[in-house]
Amino acid sequence: MTRARNWTDEAIRRVEADANRSADTHLLTFPLPAGYAEVGLDLYVKDESTHPTGSLKHRLARSLFLYGLCNGWIREGTTVVEASSGSTAVSEAYFARMLGLPFVAVMPATTSAEKVALIEFHGGRCHLVDDPSTVYAESRRLAEELGGHFMDQFTYAERATDWRGNNNIAESIFGQLVAERHPVPAWIVVGAGTGGTSATIGRYLRYRRHPTRLCVVDPENSAFLPAWSTADPSVTTARGSRIEGIGRQRVEPSFVGGVVDRMIGVPDAASIAAARFATRRLGRPVGGSTGTNLWGAFRLLAELRAADPAGGASVVTLLCDGGERYARTYYDDEWLRAAGLDLGPYTDKLMRFEETGEWGGPTPGVSI
């Protein structure tokens, strides 16, 4: 074999060896209000923060590197460039360093300082842009200038992961639920950043013929919800999402709306209030996208309870990353005030839910 092929073989071995050393992530039970467990309603949270790089994006980064290597796009000495809001770049920097490759992350200037520090810790370089919508073009430009490869998670996320199984996140969830009282959940709730996770789970549900429905929760200023609800993939928004990791100004190529059964819009203040609520309930900080997930999951559980008070069911969602990455944003009251975010109405709603189990009527913001 040629030197190039030998290098690729060794690179793939290293990436797969890393997967073998990494245990599966935990599926936690989330404490629900009194009256839920008694009627057989359960909420599970898959803790993706336990990956080596601390987030759900570790799975995606591994798949993208394998995809790039097997397609011949990533070779010895290739500079890897990625457009990212932070977490994917952290994970890709980890794999790039493992393979001895230079890595550049093109990110919005608003990306948390904690994520920037993590990328640099793993040997990556951060290239910040003021306008989030320019990350794609700037990534392509840099990759061409450096003679590198633009990883392009937003295009390849849905195809780099084997949705039929091969230890993807959907297969892992169902394997971990097998001994629970409701091993086939009524709903799985996820956000969309690239759209890769929702595509993988939605396809898997259909492939395995599970009755489970997929709900995608979407933050303010994201194009996914309005595009899905109007069946118009050309929808764009004027500003980027404040909930890092999810929500996009355009419908990304990896978003497969046909596998989504329902979408729920979640105001940013609700996402952050739910993240802080979860931090108190779990005893550890969680990120903003986890709050978005939980807001949707709580609503669906309340609907299940109201529709069939005696019927049991389970709902599964994701703990995407830890809240330590957002100490200077979502957990900083001064930052919230400067951003004009009032958590009060949403915190009150969550406290009522905790005390009474009732979700109640609408709250400020748009929800479908």
Buried (B, 14 or more C-beta within 10 A) or exposed (E): EEEEEEBBEEBBEBBEEBEEEBEEBBBEEBEBBEEBBEBBBBBBBBBBBBBEBBBBBBBBBBBBBBBBBEEEBBBBEBBBBBBBBBBBBBBBBBBBBBBEBBBBBBBBEBBBEBBBEBBBEBBBBBBBBEEBBBBBEBBBBBBEEBEBBBBBBBBBBBBBBBBEBEEBBBBBBBBBBEEBEBEBBBBBBBBBBBBBBBBBBBBBBBEBEBEBBBBBBBBBBBBBBBBBBEEEBEBEBEEBBBBBBBBBBBBBBBBBBEBBEBBBBBBBBBBBBBBBBBBEBBEBBBBBBBBBBBBBBBBBBBEBBEEEEEEBBBBBBBBBBBBBBBBEBBBEEEBBEEBEBBBEBBBEBBEBBBEEBBBEEEBEBEBE
